Amino acid sequence: MPDQRFLPQYRIRNTGDFQRAYRRRRSAACPSILVFGHPNGLPYPRLGLSASRKLGGAVVRNRWKRLLREAFRLSREQLPPGVDLIVVPRVSVPPPLVSLQESLVRLAGRVARN
């Protein structure tokens, strides 16, 4: 079984990486999340999270971030390699983890093809 830990190398923290993905304007969306993508030149995908205060309080935003990190961790092998993914939640009530995983894989594939 492959290593499924969410290591620091899989996380996007640099503001420049976020801005590069936003400027490229390659995105895909479903009712619950919006995914921006940008090639990163690495052999693995990376995840960046952007949860605004429009979603709700800190508890709601942190729940979204925990669920998105877990969805990324569990489906990392199915995600396209070499892509930075910026995920933005669109609704305040998060969907179940399984549907979030499916959406993330589908939208990341769509962004990578563009």
N, C-alpha and C positions, 0 to 999 in steps of 0.2 A: 504494500500500500504506500503511495507517495506521501511525502511529508506535507501535512495540511496546515502547519502553523502559519499565523499571520505575522511574518517577520517584518522588521522595519524597512527592509528593502522594497517591500510591496506597497508601501505607503507614500503618497505624494504630500509633501509639506511645503515645498518651495513655491512662493507666490508666482514666480516666473513660469513654472510648469502649469499652474492653474490658468494664468493669463494666455499662455500659448494655446492651450486647449480651447479656451473661450474664443480667441481670435480666429482660430481655424474654422469655426462655425460648422463642424461636422457633428451633428447630433441626431438622436433618435429618442422618441418618447412613447410612453404608455400613460394611462390615466394616473398611475401612482408615482412614477419616477421619470426623470429626464437625464439622459446620458450624453455627455460630450466626450469626444475622443481625439487623440493626437498620437502619431507614432512616436515611440520613445527610443528606438534603436537598441533595446535590451531584449534578452531572450524570454522575458516574462512580462505579464501585464502588471500595471500598478493602479492603485485605487486612491482617489481623492474624494472627500466628502464635503458638501456645502449645504448646510441646513440653516436656512434663515429664520429669523424670529417670527416671520409670518406663520410658520408651522404651529407655534405654540411656545410654551415655556421650556425651560432647560430640560425638564423630565422628558417631554415629548421629543425634543431634538436629540437628546442622548439615546433614547430608545431607538429612534430611526438609525442613528449612527451605529449602534451595536448590531442591529439587524442587518444593515448593509455590509458591515465588515464580516459578519458571519456568512452571509450569502456569497460574498466574494471568496472567502476562505474555502467554503465547501465546493464551489464551482470553478475554482481557479484553473483546473486542468481542462475545462471545457471552453474557457475564454480564449480569445485570439491572443497569441504572444506578441510582444513588442508594441503594446498600446497603453497609453495613459488614459484611464477612464475617470472622468469627473461625474459623480452621481449627485443629482439634486432632487430631493423629495418634493412632491407636488401637493400632497394631501396630508392633513394632520393625523389621520388614523392609519398606521402602517398595516399593510396586508400581511397575511401569514408568510412565514419564512419560505415555504416551498414555492409559492407563487412569485415571491420576490427573486428567488434564485432563477426561476424560468425566465422572468422578465429581464433580469440582468444579462443572462447568457444571450437571449435573443437580441436585445438592443445593442450589446457590445459587438456582436457579429455584424449587425447592420451598420454600425459606426465604422468598424474596421474595413468593411467592403467599400465604403465611400472613400 
